[in-house]
Amino acid sequence: MLVESIHALAADSGDLHFLGYDIEKPLVSVGSMDKHGDLQKVLKVPLPWTSMMHDMAITPRFKLLMHLPLVFDPQ
């Protein structure tokens, strides 16, 4: 199950950057849409464990994912 966690609007280009994580599998999806709403790119990133990812940093060249040790425990 993929959960959309965070999105950010780039002031210079109008692009919307987004991040979503899977609460059942160690996977995060990160991508962007242009100012017209057209999907530009989606990248699926495998992780060593499932975690709750609730923030990212964006630079002109990089998207930095913060894979921290906040994990799900359904028990």
Predicted model as a PDB file, atoms N, CA, C, CB and O in Angstrom, pLDDT in the B-factor column:
MODEL        1                                                                  
ATOM      1  N   MET A   1       0.841  -1.171   0.000  1.00 60.00           N  
ATOM      2  CA  MET A   1       0.000   0.000   0.000  1.00 60.00           C  
ATOM      3  C   MET A   1       0.890   1.241   0.000  1.00 60.00           C  
ATOM      4  CB  MET A   1      -0.959  -0.005   1.216  1.00 60.00           C  
ATOM      5  O   MET A   1       1.684   1.442   0.919  1.00 60.00           O  
ATOM      6  N   LEU A   2       0.756   2.063  -1.027  1.00 64.00           N  
ATOM      7  CA  LEU A   2       1.578   3.266  -1.168  1.00 64.00           C  
ATOM      8  C   LEU A   2       0.887   4.449  -0.494  1.00 64.00           C  
ATOM      9  CB  LEU A   2       1.850   3.576  -2.664  1.00 64.00           C  
ATOM     10  O   LEU A   2      -0.302   4.685  -0.709  1.00 64.00           O  
ATOM     11  N   VAL A   3       1.625   5.178   0.311  1.00 73.00           N  
ATOM     12  CA  VAL A   3       1.117   6.337   1.025  1.00 73.00           C  
ATOM     13  C   VAL A   3       1.831   7.578   0.503  1.00 73.00           C  
ATOM     14  CB  VAL A   3       1.310   6.182   2.562  1.00 73.00           C  
ATOM     15  O   VAL A   3       3.060   7.639   0.534  1.00 73.00           O  
ATOM     16  N   GLU A   4       1.078   8.572   0.023  1.00 71.00           N  
ATOM     17  CA  GLU A   4       1.695   9.830  -0.398  1.00 71.00           C  
ATOM     18  C   GLU A   4       2.045  10.596   0.866  1.00 71.00           C  
ATOM     19  CB  GLU A   4       0.742  10.671  -1.341  1.00 71.00           C  
ATOM     20  O   GLU A   4       1.185  10.867   1.706  1.00 71.00           O  
ATOM     21  N   SER A   5       3.301  10.936   0.986  1.00 73.00           N  
ATOM     22  CA  SER A   5       3.782  11.496   2.235  1.00 73.00           C  
ATOM     23  C   SER A   5       4.030  12.992   2.177  1.00 73.00           C  
ATOM     24  CB  SER A   5       5.030  10.809   2.638  1.00 73.00           C  
ATOM     25  O   SER A   5       3.634  13.725   3.083  1.00 73.00           O  
ATOM     26  N   ILE A   6       4.668  13.439   1.140  1.00 79.00           N  
ATOM     27  CA  ILE A   6       5.086  14.848   1.105  1.00 79.00           C  
ATOM     28  C   ILE A   6       5.078  15.331  -0.344  1.00 79.00           C  
ATOM     29  CB  ILE A   6       6.507  15.035   1.745  1.00 79.00           C  
ATOM     30  O   ILE A   6       5.339  14.558  -1.266  1.00 79.00           O  
ATOM     31  N   HIS A   7       4.785  16.578  -0.529  1.00 84.00           N  
ATOM     32  CA  HIS A   7       4.915  17.189  -1.851  1.00 84.00           C  
ATOM     33  C   HIS A   7       5.418  18.618  -1.652  1.00 84.00           C  
ATOM     34  CB  HIS A   7       3.547  17.166  -2.638  1.00 84.00           C  
ATOM     35  O   HIS A   7       5.188  19.246  -0.619  1.00 84.00           O  
ATOM     36  N   ALA A   8       6.100  19.099  -2.660  1.00 86.00           N  
ATOM     37  CA  ALA A   8       6.680  20.446  -2.588  1.00 86.00           C  
ATOM     38  C   ALA A   8       6.621  21.084  -3.969  1.00 86.00           C  
ATOM     39  CB  ALA A   8       8.152  20.403  -2.062  1.00 86.00           C  
ATOM     40  O   ALA A   8       6.890  20.435  -4.980  1.00 86.00           O  
ATOM     41  N   LEU A   9       6.272  22.348  -3.996  1.00 87.00           N  
ATOM     42  CA  LEU A   9       6.196  23.099  -5.236  1.00 87.00           C  
ATOM     43  C   LEU A   9       7.482  23.898  -5.419  1.00 87.00           C  
ATOM     44  CB  LEU A   9       4.962  24.031  -5.243  1.00 87.00           C  
ATOM     45  O   LEU A   9       7.881  24.648  -4.529  1.00 87.00           O  
ATOM     46  N   ALA A  10       8.124  23.740  -6.560  1.00 86.00           N  
ATOM     47  CA  ALA A  10       9.348  24.490  -6.864  1.00 86.00           C  
ATOM     48  C   ALA A  10       8.958  25.887  -7.335  1.00 86.00           C  
ATOM     49  CB  ALA A  10      10.213  23.756  -7.947  1.00 86.00           C  
ATOM     50  O   ALA A  10       8.271  26.036  -8.347  1.00 86.00           O  
ATOM     51  N   ALA A  11       9.391  26.900  -6.610  1.00 84.00           N  
ATOM     52  CA  ALA A  11       9.020  28.283  -6.912  1.00 84.00           C  
ATOM     53  C   ALA A  11       9.539  28.739  -8.271  1.00 84.00           C  
ATOM     54  CB  ALA A  11       9.543  29.207  -5.832  1.00 84.00           C  
ATOM     55  O   ALA A  11       8.871  29.510  -8.961  1.00 84.00           O  
ATOM     56  N   ASP A  12      10.721  28.274  -8.663  1.00 86.00           N  
ATOM     57  CA  ASP A  12      11.317  28.754  -9.917  1.00 86.00           C  
ATOM     58  C   ASP A  12      10.663  28.155 -11.157  1.00 86.00           C  
ATOM     59  CB  ASP A  12      12.793  28.443  -9.933  1.00 86.00           C  
ATOM     60  O   ASP A  12      10.493  28.856 -12.155  1.00 86.00           O  
ATOM     61  N   SER A  13      10.290  26.866 -11.118  1.00 88.00           N  
ATOM     62  CA  SER A  13       9.769  26.195 -12.306  1.00 88.00           C  
ATOM     63  C   SER A  13       8.275  25.898 -12.233  1.00 88.00           C  
ATOM     64  CB  SER A  13      10.514  24.918 -12.525  1.00 88.00           C  
ATOM     65  O   SER A  13       7.635  25.693 -13.265  1.00 88.00           O  
ATOM     66  N   GLY A  14       7.714  25.874 -11.029  1.00 91.00           N  
ATOM     67  CA  GLY A  14       6.319  25.487 -10.869  1.00 91.00           C  
ATOM     68  C   GLY A  14       6.122  23.983 -10.841  1.00 91.00           C  
ATOM     69  O   GLY A  14       4.986  23.512 -10.785  1.00 91.00           O  
ATOM     70  N   ASP A  15       7.216  23.216 -10.880  1.00 92.00           N  
ATOM     71  CA  ASP A  15       7.122  21.758 -10.822  1.00 92.00           C  
ATOM     72  C   ASP A  15       6.684  21.309  -9.436  1.00 92.00           C  
ATOM     73  CB  ASP A  15       8.467  21.112 -11.190  1.00 92.00           C  
ATOM     74  O   ASP A  15       7.041  21.923  -8.430  1.00 92.00           O  
ATOM     75  N   LEU A  16       5.910  20.236  -9.393  1.00 92.00           N  
ATOM     76  CA  LEU A  16       5.487  19.640  -8.137  1.00 92.00           C  
ATOM     77  C   LEU A  16       6.297  18.368  -7.916  1.00 92.00           C  
ATOM     78  CB  LEU A  16       3.954  19.342  -8.138  1.00 92.00           C  
ATOM     79  O   LEU A  16       6.256  17.451  -8.737  1.00 92.00           O  
ATOM     80  N   HIS A  17       7.021  18.312  -6.827  1.00 91.00           N  
ATOM     81  CA  HIS A  17       7.831  17.150  -6.474  1.00 91.00           C  
ATOM     82  C   HIS A  17       7.097  16.390  -5.382  1.00 91.00           C  
ATOM     83  CB  HIS A  17       9.272  17.568  -6.009  1.00 91.00           C  
ATOM     84  O   HIS A  17       6.527  16.999  -4.477  1.00 91.00           O  
ATOM     85  N   PHE A  18       7.106  15.060  -5.460  1.00 91.00           N  
ATOM     86  CA  PHE A  18       6.362  14.274  -4.486  1.00 91.00           C  
ATOM     87  C   PHE A  18       7.124  13.027  -4.074  1.00 91.00           C  
ATOM     88  CB  PHE A  18       5.008  13.890  -5.046  1.00 91.00           C  
ATOM     89  O   PHE A  18       8.028  12.558  -4.765  1.00 91.00           O  
ATOM     90  N   LEU A  19       6.725  12.510  -2.920  1.00 90.00           N  
ATOM     91  CA  LEU A  19       7.336  11.319  -2.352  1.00 90.00           C  
ATOM     92  C   LEU A  19       6.226  10.469  -1.747  1.00 90.00           C  
ATOM     93  CB  LEU A  19       8.422  11.684  -1.284  1.00 90.00           C  
ATOM     94  O   LEU A  19       5.326  10.992  -1.089  1.00 90.00           O  
ATOM     95  N   GLY A  20       6.290   9.178  -1.965  1.00 88.00           N  
ATOM     96  CA  GLY A  20       5.347   8.246  -1.363  1.00 88.00           C  
ATOM     97  C   GLY A  20       6.095   7.005  -0.929  1.00 88.00           C  
ATOM     98  O   GLY A  20       7.058   6.598  -1.578  1.00 88.00           O  
ATOM     99  N   TYR A  21       5.662   6.400   0.161  1.00 86.00           N  
ATOM    100  CA  TYR A  21       6.327   5.191   0.627  1.00 86.00           C  
ATOM    101  C   TYR A  21       5.316   4.068   0.771  1.00 86.00           C  
ATOM    102  CB  TYR A  21       7.048   5.443   1.964  1.00 86.00           C  
ATOM    103  O   TYR A  21       4.118   4.309   0.924  1.00 86.00           O  
ATOM    104  N   ASP A  22       5.804   2.850   0.720  1.00 84.00           N  
ATOM    105  CA  ASP A  22       4.986   1.653   0.860  1.00 84.00           C  
ATOM    106  C   ASP A  22       5.084   1.195   2.309  1.00 84.00           C  
ATOM    107  CB  ASP A  22       5.440   0.523  -0.130  1.00 84.00           C  
ATOM    108  O   ASP A  22       6.188   1.022   2.825  1.00 84.00           O  
ATOM    109  N   ILE A  23       3.946   0.995   2.975  1.00 82.00           N  
ATOM    110  CA  ILE A  23       3.990   0.591   4.379  1.00 82.00           C  
ATOM    111  C   ILE A  23       4.157  -0.919   4.543  1.00 82.00           C  
ATOM    112  CB  ILE A  23       2.729   1.045   5.087  1.00 82.00           C  
ATOM    113  O   ILE A  23       4.328  -1.404   5.662  1.00 82.00           O  
ATOM    114  N   GLU A  24       4.110  -1.663   3.440  1.00 85.00           N  
ATOM    115  CA  GLU A  24       4.264  -3.115   3.507  1.00 85.00           C  
ATOM    116  C   GLU A  24       5.581  -3.603   2.925  1.00 85.00           C  
ATOM    117  CB  GLU A  24       3.128  -3.778   2.789  1.00 85.00           C  
ATOM    118  O   GLU A  24       6.068  -4.667   3.309  1.00 85.00           O  
ATOM    119  N   LYS A  25       6.160  -2.851   2.013  1.00 88.00           N  
ATOM    120  CA  LYS A  25       7.417  -3.233   1.371  1.00 88.00           C  
ATOM    121  C   LYS A  25       8.435  -2.106   1.545  1.00 88.00           C  
ATOM    122  CB  LYS A  25       7.199  -3.551  -0.140  1.00 88.00           C  
ATOM    123  O   LYS A  25       8.052  -0.937   1.609  1.00 88.00           O  
ATOM    124  N   PRO A  26       9.709  -2.435   1.622  1.00 90.00           N  
ATOM    125  CA  PRO A  26      10.739  -1.384   1.746  1.00 90.00           C  
ATOM    126  C   PRO A  26      10.990  -0.693   0.407  1.00 90.00           C  
ATOM    127  CB  PRO A  26      12.058  -1.983   2.279  1.00 90.00           C  
ATOM    128  O   PRO A  26      11.954  -0.999  -0.295  1.00 90.00           O  
ATOM    129  N   LEU A  27      10.105   0.241   0.068  1.00 90.00           N  
ATOM    130  CA  LEU A  27      10.149   0.898  -1.230  1.00 90.00           C  
ATOM    131  C   LEU A  27       9.615   2.316  -1.088  1.00 90.00           C  
ATOM    132  CB  LEU A  27       9.335   0.105  -2.285  1.00 90.00           C  
ATOM    133  O   LEU A  27       8.643   2.552  -0.371  1.00 90.00           O  
ATOM    134  N   VAL A  28      10.250   3.251  -1.767  1.00 90.00           N  
ATOM    135  CA  VAL A  28       9.764   4.627  -1.817  1.00 90.00           C  
ATOM    136  C   VAL A  28       9.711   5.059  -3.283  1.00 90.00           C  
ATOM    137  CB  VAL A  28      10.678   5.588  -0.972  1.00 90.00           C  
ATOM    138  O   VAL A  28      10.580   4.702  -4.079  1.00 90.00           O  
ATOM    139  N   SER A  29       8.687   5.826  -3.622  1.00 91.00           N  
ATOM    140  CA  SER A  29       8.555   6.382  -4.968  1.00 91.00           C  
ATOM    141  C   SER A  29       8.712   7.891  -4.861  1.00 91.00           C  
ATOM    142  CB  SER A  29       7.176   5.997  -5.625  1.00 91.00           C  
ATOM    143  O   SER A  29       8.107   8.535  -4.004  1.00 91.00           O  
ATOM    144  N   VAL A  30       9.523   8.434  -5.731  1.00 91.00           N  
ATOM    145  CA  VAL A  30       9.756   9.876  -5.754  1.00 91.00           C  
ATOM    146  C   VAL A  30       9.620  10.336  -7.205  1.00 91.00           C  
ATOM    147  CB  VAL A  30      11.174  10.248  -5.160  1.00 91.00           C  
ATOM    148  O   VAL A  30      10.077   9.656  -8.124  1.00 91.00           O  
ATOM    149  N   GLY A  31       8.993  11.482  -7.401  1.00 92.00           N  
ATOM    150  CA  GLY A  31       8.788  11.931  -8.763  1.00 92.00           C  
ATOM    151  C   GLY A  31       8.466  13.406  -8.853  1.00 92.00           C  
ATOM    152  O   GLY A  31       8.535  14.142  -7.869  1.00 92.00           O  
ATOM    153  N   SER A  32       8.110  13.822 -10.067  1.00 93.00           N  
ATOM    154  CA  SER A  32       7.773  15.220 -10.286  1.00 93.00           C  
ATOM    155  C   SER A  32       6.786  15.357 -11.446  1.00 93.00           C  
ATOM    156  CB  SER A  32       9.043  16.042 -10.560  1.00 93.00           C  
ATOM    157  O   SER A  32       6.738  14.537 -12.363  1.00 93.00           O  
ATOM    158  N   MET A  33       6.004  16.435 -11.358  1.00 94.00           N  
ATOM    159  CA  MET A  33       5.073  16.817 -12.412  1.00 94.00           C  
ATOM    160  C   MET A  33       5.379  18.258 -12.792  1.00 94.00           C  
ATOM    161  CB  MET A  33       3.577  16.648 -11.956  1.00 94.00           C  
ATOM    162  O   MET A  33       5.768  19.060 -11.943  1.00 94.00           O  
ATOM    163  N   ASP A  34       5.203  18.586 -14.072  1.00 94.00           N  
ATOM    164  CA  ASP A  34       5.464  19.969 -14.472  1.00 94.00           C  
ATOM    165  C   ASP A  34       4.282  20.865 -14.106  1.00 94.00           C  
ATOM    166  CB  ASP A  34       5.747  20.050 -15.986  1.00 94.00           C  
ATOM    167  O   ASP A  34       3.277  20.383 -13.584  1.00 94.00           O  
ATOM    168  N   LYS A  35       4.394  22.144 -14.372  1.00 93.00           N  
ATOM    169  CA  LYS A  35       3.370  23.106 -13.961  1.00 93.00           C  
ATOM    170  C   LYS A  35       2.040  22.907 -14.685  1.00 93.00           C  
ATOM    171  CB  LYS A  35       3.864  24.509 -14.201  1.00 93.00           C  
ATOM    172  O   LYS A  35       1.028  23.489 -14.295  1.00 93.00           O  
ATOM    173  N   HIS A  36       2.038  22.084 -15.742  1.00 95.00           N  
ATOM    174  CA  HIS A  36       0.813  21.783 -16.472  1.00 95.00           C  
ATOM    175  C   HIS A  36       0.153  20.500 -15.971  1.00 95.00           C  
ATOM    176  CB  HIS A  36       1.108  21.666 -17.958  1.00 95.00           C  
ATOM    177  O   HIS A  36      -0.917  20.121 -16.448  1.00 95.00           O  
ATOM    178  N   GLY A  37       0.797  19.828 -15.002  1.00 92.00           N  
ATOM    179  CA  GLY A  37       0.254  18.588 -14.451  1.00 92.00           C  
ATOM    180  C   GLY A  37       0.702  17.335 -15.164  1.00 92.00           C  
ATOM    181  O   GLY A  37       0.193  16.249 -14.886  1.00 92.00           O  
ATOM    182  N   ASP A  38       1.657  17.465 -16.090  1.00 96.00           N  
ATOM    183  CA  ASP A  38       2.167  16.291 -16.806  1.00 96.00           C  
ATOM    184  C   ASP A  38       3.253  15.618 -15.973  1.00 96.00           C  
ATOM    185  CB  ASP A  38       2.720  16.689 -18.204  1.00 96.00           C  
ATOM    186  O   ASP A  38       4.171  16.277 -15.486  1.00 96.00           O  
ATOM    187  N   LEU A  39       3.140  14.309 -15.815  1.00 94.00           N  
ATOM    188  CA  LEU A  39       4.118  13.543 -15.060  1.00 94.00           C  
ATOM    189  C   LEU A  39       5.456  13.562 -15.789  1.00 94.00           C  
ATOM    190  CB  LEU A  39       3.634  12.094 -14.845  1.00 94.00           C  
ATOM    191  O   LEU A  39       5.531  13.200 -16.963  1.00 94.00           O  
ATOM    192  N   GLN A  40       6.507  13.981 -15.099  1.00 93.00           N  
ATOM    193  CA  GLN A  40       7.841  14.064 -15.696  1.00 93.00           C  
ATOM    194  C   GLN A  40       8.653  12.807 -15.453  1.00 93.00           C  
ATOM    195  CB  GLN A  40       8.585  15.263 -15.151  1.00 93.00           C  
ATOM    196  O   GLN A  40       9.274  12.261 -16.365  1.00 93.00           O  
ATOM    197  N   LYS A  41       8.638  12.356 -14.202  1.00 91.00           N  
ATOM    198  CA  LYS A  41       9.477  11.211 -13.854  1.00 91.00           C  
ATOM    199  C   LYS A  41       9.007  10.634 -12.535  1.00 91.00           C  
ATOM    200  CB  LYS A  41      10.971  11.614 -13.775  1.00 91.00           C  
ATOM    201  O   LYS A  41       8.600  11.365 -11.632  1.00 91.00           O  
ATOM    202  N   VAL A  42       9.067   9.316 -12.432  1.00 93.00           N  
ATOM    203  CA  VAL A  42       8.838   8.617 -11.166  1.00 93.00           C  
ATOM    204  C   VAL A  42       9.956   7.598 -11.018  1.00 93.00           C  
ATOM    205  CB  VAL A  42       7.412   7.926 -11.120  1.00 93.00           C  
ATOM    206  O   VAL A  42      10.234   6.824 -11.933  1.00 93.00           O  
ATOM    207  N   LEU A  43      10.581   7.608  -9.875  1.00 93.00           N  
ATOM    208  CA  LEU A  43      11.671   6.680  -9.592  1.00 93.00           C  
ATOM    209  C   LEU A  43      11.292   5.869  -8.364  1.00 93.00           C  
ATOM    210  CB  LEU A  43      13.025   7.435  -9.375  1.00 93.00           C  
ATOM    211  O   LEU A  43      10.937   6.439  -7.333  1.00 93.00           O  
ATOM    212  N   LYS A  44      11.362   4.550  -8.460  1.00 94.00           N  
ATOM    213  CA  LYS A  44      11.111   3.665  -7.321  1.00 94.00           C  
ATOM    214  C   LYS A  44      12.458   3.293  -6.712  1.00 94.00           C  
ATOM    215  CB  LYS A  44      10.308   2.381  -7.751  1.00 94.00           C  
ATOM    216  O   LYS A  44      13.337   2.771  -7.397  1.00 94.00           O  
ATOM    217  N   VAL A  45      12.610   3.567  -5.415  1.00 92.00           N  
ATOM    218  CA  VAL A  45      13.876   3.355  -4.722  1.00 92.00           C  
ATOM    219  C   VAL A  45      13.699   2.249  -3.681  1.00 92.00           C  
ATOM    220  CB  VAL A  45      14.374   4.673  -4.054  1.00 92.00           C  
ATOM    221  O   VAL A  45      12.934   2.415  -2.731  1.00 92.00           O  
ATOM    222  N   PRO A  46      14.405   1.113  -3.850  1.00 94.00           N  
ATOM    223  CA  PRO A  46      14.336   0.073  -2.817  1.00 94.00           C  
ATOM    224  C   PRO A  46      15.118   0.497  -1.576  1.00 94.00           C  
ATOM    225  CB  PRO A  46      14.882  -1.267  -3.358  1.00 94.00           C  
ATOM    226  O   PRO A  46      16.153   1.156  -1.679  1.00 94.00           O  
ATOM    227  N   LEU A  47      14.619   0.118  -0.416  1.00 90.00           N  
ATOM    228  CA  LEU A  47      15.239   0.478   0.855  1.00 90.00           C  
ATOM    229  C   LEU A  47      15.592  -0.789   1.643  1.00 90.00           C  
ATOM    230  CB  LEU A  47      14.296   1.391   1.684  1.00 90.00           C  
ATOM    231  O   LEU A  47      15.044  -1.854   1.358  1.00 90.00           O  
ATOM    232  N   PRO A  48      16.486  -0.697   2.619  1.00 89.00           N  
ATOM    233  CA  PRO A  48      16.839  -1.884   3.408  1.00 89.00           C  
ATOM    234  C   PRO A  48      15.723  -2.322   4.362  1.00 89.00           C  
ATOM    235  CB  PRO A  48      18.102  -1.611   4.201  1.00 89.00           C  
ATOM    236  O   PRO A  48      15.668  -3.493   4.737  1.00 89.00           O  
ATOM    237  N   TRP A  49      14.827  -1.399   4.765  1.00 84.00           N  
ATOM    238  CA  TRP A  49      13.686  -1.747   5.612  1.00 84.00           C  
ATOM    239  C   TRP A  49      12.584  -0.714   5.378  1.00 84.00           C  
ATOM    240  CB  TRP A  49      14.096  -1.804   7.129  1.00 84.00           C  
ATOM    241  O   TRP A  49      12.840   0.373   4.860  1.00 84.00           O  
ATOM    242  N   THR A  50      11.366  -1.063   5.764  1.00 84.00           N  
ATOM    243  CA  THR A  50      10.236  -0.161   5.644  1.00 84.00           C  
ATOM    244  C   THR A  50      10.311   0.888   6.740  1.00 84.00           C  
ATOM    245  CB  THR A  50       8.904  -0.933   5.714  1.00 84.00           C  
ATOM    246  O   THR A  50      10.546   0.558   7.903  1.00 84.00           O  
ATOM    247  N   SER A  51      10.116   2.130   6.384  1.00 82.00           N  
ATOM    248  CA  SER A  51      10.116   3.194   7.386  1.00 82.00           C  
ATOM    249  C   SER A  51       9.074   4.245   7.018  1.00 82.00           C  
ATOM    250  CB  SER A  51      11.522   3.839   7.508  1.00 82.00           C  
ATOM    251  O   SER A  51       8.598   4.299   5.884  1.00 82.00           O  
ATOM    252  N   MET A  52       8.732   5.072   7.995  1.00 80.00           N  
ATOM    253  CA  MET A  52       7.802   6.171   7.759  1.00 80.00           C  
ATOM    254  C   MET A  52       8.626   7.375   7.302  1.00 80.00           C  
ATOM    255  CB  MET A  52       6.956   6.504   9.052  1.00 80.00           C  
ATOM    256  O   MET A  52       9.344   7.985   8.094  1.00 80.00           O  
ATOM    257  N   MET A  53       8.515   7.702   6.043  1.00 80.00           N  
ATOM    258  CA  MET A  53       9.289   8.793   5.471  1.00 80.00           C  
ATOM    259  C   MET A  53       8.368   9.988   5.305  1.00 80.00           C  
ATOM    260  CB  MET A  53       9.935   8.383   4.111  1.00 80.00           C  
ATOM    261  O   MET A  53       7.384   9.912   4.569  1.00 80.00           O  
ATOM    262  N   HIS A  54       8.668  11.085   5.974  1.00 78.00           N  
ATOM    263  CA  HIS A  54       7.736  12.201   5.962  1.00 78.00           C  
ATOM    264  C   HIS A  54       8.381  13.522   5.536  1.00 78.00           C  
ATOM    265  CB  HIS A  54       7.126  12.356   7.323  1.00 78.00           C  
ATOM    266  O   HIS A  54       7.802  14.588   5.746  1.00 78.00           O  
ATOM    267  N   ASP A  55       9.555  13.461   4.951  1.00 81.00           N  
ATOM    268  CA  ASP A  55      10.158  14.697   4.479  1.00 81.00           C  
ATOM    269  C   ASP A  55      11.225  14.377   3.438  1.00 81.00           C  
ATOM    270  CB  ASP A  55      10.761  15.500   5.655  1.00 81.00           C  
ATOM    271  O   ASP A  55      11.725  13.254   3.372  1.00 81.00           O  
ATOM    272  N   MET A  56      11.562  15.362   2.638  1.00 85.00           N  
ATOM    273  CA  MET A  56      12.659  15.261   1.680  1.00 85.00           C  
ATOM    274  C   MET A  56      13.182  16.671   1.456  1.00 85.00           C  
ATOM    275  CB  MET A  56      12.199  14.591   0.325  1.00 85.00           C  
ATOM    276  O   MET A  56      12.499  17.655   1.742  1.00 85.00           O  
ATOM    277  N   ALA A  57      14.380  16.755   0.951  1.00 86.00           N  
ATOM    278  CA  ALA A  57      14.977  18.038   0.592  1.00 86.00           C  
ATOM    279  C   ALA A  57      15.184  18.050  -0.915  1.00 86.00           C  
ATOM    280  CB  ALA A  57      16.331  18.280   1.355  1.00 86.00           C  
ATOM    281  O   ALA A  57      15.503  17.022  -1.513  1.00 86.00           O  
ATOM    282  N   ILE A  58      15.002  19.206  -1.521  1.00 85.00           N  
ATOM    283  CA  ILE A  58      15.130  19.330  -2.973  1.00 85.00           C  
ATOM    284  C   ILE A  58      16.140  20.427  -3.279  1.00 85.00           C  
ATOM    285  CB  ILE A  58      13.750  19.639  -3.640  1.00 85.00           C  
ATOM    286  O   ILE A  58      16.045  21.539  -2.761  1.00 85.00           O  
ATOM    287  N   THR A  59      17.100  20.100  -4.123  1.00 84.00           N  
ATOM    288  CA  THR A  59      18.046  21.080  -4.637  1.00 84.00           C  
ATOM    289  C   THR A  59      17.833  21.161  -6.145  1.00 84.00           C  
ATOM    290  CB  THR A  59      19.535  20.698  -4.279  1.00 84.00           C  
ATOM    291  O   THR A  59      17.052  20.375  -6.683  1.00 84.00           O  
ATOM    292  N   PRO A  60      18.483  22.061  -6.835  1.00 81.00           N  
ATOM    293  CA  PRO A  60      18.329  22.103  -8.297  1.00 81.00           C  
ATOM    294  C   PRO A  60      18.759  20.801  -8.995  1.00 81.00           C  
ATOM    295  CB  PRO A  60      19.134  23.259  -8.857  1.00 81.00           C  
ATOM    296  O   PRO A  60      18.306  20.518 -10.104  1.00 81.00           O  
ATOM    297  N   ARG A  61      19.624  20.016  -8.356  1.00 86.00           N  
ATOM    298  CA  ARG A  61      20.115  18.787  -8.998  1.00 86.00           C  
ATOM    299  C   ARG A  61      19.692  17.499  -8.311  1.00 86.00           C  
ATOM    300  CB  ARG A  61      21.597  18.824  -9.063  1.00 86.00           C  
ATOM    301  O   ARG A  61      19.739  16.437  -8.931  1.00 86.00           O  
ATOM    302  N   PHE A  62      19.278  17.561  -7.046  1.00 87.00           N  
ATOM    303  CA  PHE A  62      19.044  16.336  -6.284  1.00 87.00           C  
ATOM    304  C   PHE A  62      17.758  16.391  -5.481  1.00 87.00           C  
ATOM    305  CB  PHE A  62      20.204  16.072  -5.359  1.00 87.00           C  
ATOM    306  O   PHE A  62      17.270  17.462  -5.121  1.00 87.00           O  
ATOM    307  N   LYS A  63      17.218  15.205  -5.208  1.00 86.00           N  
ATOM    308  CA  LYS A  63      16.164  15.015  -4.216  1.00 86.00           C  
ATOM    309  C   LYS A  63      16.771  14.152  -3.127  1.00 86.00           C  
ATOM    310  CB  LYS A  63      14.858  14.354  -4.838  1.00 86.00           C  
ATOM    311  O   LYS A  63      17.223  13.038  -3.395  1.00 86.00           O  
ATOM    312  N   LEU A  64      16.786  14.649  -1.916  1.00 86.00           N  
ATOM    313  CA  LEU A  64      17.399  13.933  -0.798  1.00 86.00           C  
ATOM    314  C   LEU A  64      16.305  13.282   0.030  1.00 86.00           C  
ATOM    315  CB  LEU A  64      18.261  14.886   0.080  1.00 86.00           C  
ATOM    316  O   LEU A  64      15.441  13.962   0.583  1.00 86.00           O  
ATOM    317  N   LEU A  65      16.350  11.944   0.109  1.00 87.00           N  
ATOM    318  CA  LEU A  65      15.370  11.181   0.871  1.00 87.00           C  
ATOM    319  C   LEU A  65      15.917  10.917   2.266  1.00 87.00           C  
ATOM    320  CB  LEU A  65      15.021   9.851   0.156  1.00 87.00           C  
ATOM    321  O   LEU A  65      17.080  10.547   2.428  1.00 87.00           O  
ATOM    322  N   MET A  66      15.076  11.108   3.261  1.00 84.00           N  
ATOM    323  CA  MET A  66      15.511  10.931   4.646  1.00 84.00           C  
ATOM    324  C   MET A  66      14.973   9.613   5.174  1.00 84.00           C  
ATOM    325  CB  MET A  66      15.040  12.112   5.538  1.00 84.00           C  
ATOM    326  O   MET A  66      13.854   9.540   5.682  1.00 84.00           O  
ATOM    327  N   HIS A  67      15.782   8.579   5.047  1.00 82.00           N  
ATOM    328  CA  HIS A  67      15.399   7.236   5.496  1.00 82.00           C  
ATOM    329  C   HIS A  67      15.856   7.081   6.944  1.00 82.00           C  
ATOM    330  CB  HIS A  67      16.027   6.115   4.576  1.00 82.00           C  
ATOM    331  O   HIS A  67      16.974   6.643   7.217  1.00 82.00           O  
ATOM    332  N   LEU A  68      14.975   7.445   7.855  1.00 79.00           N  
ATOM    333  CA  LEU A  68      15.287   7.463   9.279  1.00 79.00           C  
ATOM    334  C   LEU A  68      14.711   6.232   9.967  1.00 79.00           C  
ATOM    335  CB  LEU A  68      14.746   8.741   9.933  1.00 79.00           C  
ATOM    336  O   LEU A  68      13.874   5.546   9.380  1.00 79.00           O  
ATOM    337  N   PRO A  69      15.127   5.933  11.177  1.00 75.00           N  
ATOM    338  CA  PRO A  69      14.686   4.691  11.827  1.00 75.00           C  
ATOM    339  C   PRO A  69      13.303   4.767  12.484  1.00 75.00           C  
ATOM    340  CB  PRO A  69      15.688   4.299  12.863  1.00 75.00           C  
ATOM    341  O   PRO A  69      13.076   4.127  13.511  1.00 75.00           O  
ATOM    342  N   LEU A  70      12.393   5.528  11.913  1.00 72.00           N  
ATOM    343  CA  LEU A  70      11.000   5.521  12.380  1.00 72.00           C  
ATOM    344  C   LEU A  70      10.279   4.439  11.595  1.00 72.00           C  
ATOM    345  CB  LEU A  70      10.301   6.934  12.194  1.00 72.00           C  
ATOM    346  O   LEU A  70      10.065   4.589  10.392  1.00 72.00           O  
ATOM    347  N   VAL A  71       9.901   3.351  12.257  1.00 68.00           N  
ATOM    348  CA  VAL A  71       9.360   2.186  11.565  1.00 68.00           C  
ATOM    349  C   VAL A  71       7.937   1.878  12.023  1.00 68.00           C  
ATOM    350  CB  VAL A  71      10.258   0.971  11.793  1.00 68.00           C  
ATOM    351  O   VAL A  71       7.476   2.357  13.060  1.00 68.00           O  
ATOM    352  N   PHE A  72       7.263   1.070  11.221  1.00 65.00           N  
ATOM    353  CA  PHE A  72       5.918   0.619  11.555  1.00 65.00           C  
ATOM    354  C   PHE A  72       5.997  -0.669  12.366  1.00 65.00           C  
ATOM    355  CB  PHE A  72       5.075   0.408  10.275  1.00 65.00           C  
ATOM    356  O   PHE A  72       6.817  -1.541  12.081  1.00 65.00           O  
ATOM    357  N   ASP A  73       5.143  -0.783  13.375  1.00 68.00           N  
ATOM    358  CA  ASP A  73       5.014  -2.017  14.148  1.00 68.00           C  
ATOM    359  C   ASP A  73       3.530  -2.220  14.421  1.00 68.00           C  
ATOM    360  CB  ASP A  73       5.848  -1.959  15.490  1.00 68.00           C  
ATOM    361  O   ASP A  73       2.993  -1.634  15.361  1.00 68.00           O  
ATOM    362  N   PRO A  74       2.855  -3.044  13.614  1.00 66.00           N  
ATOM    363  CA  PRO A  74       1.414  -3.203  13.777  1.00 66.00           C  
ATOM    364  C   PRO A  74       1.003  -3.931  15.066  1.00 66.00           C  
ATOM    365  CB  PRO A  74       0.866  -3.942  12.599  1.00 66.00           C  
ATOM    366  O   PRO A  74      -0.191  -3.996  15.360  1.00 66.00           O  
ATOM    367  N   GLN A  75       1.941  -4.477  15.841  1.00 67.00           N  
ATOM    368  CA  GLN A  75       1.614  -5.187  17.083  1.00 67.00           C  
ATOM    369  C   GLN A  75       1.295  -4.228  18.184  1.00 67.00           C  
ATOM    370  CB  GLN A  75       2.751  -6.087  17.508  1.00 67.00           C  
ATOM    371  O   GLN A  75       0.997  -4.648  19.302  1.00 67.00           O  
TER     372      GLN A  75                                                      
ENDMDL                                                                          
END                                                                             
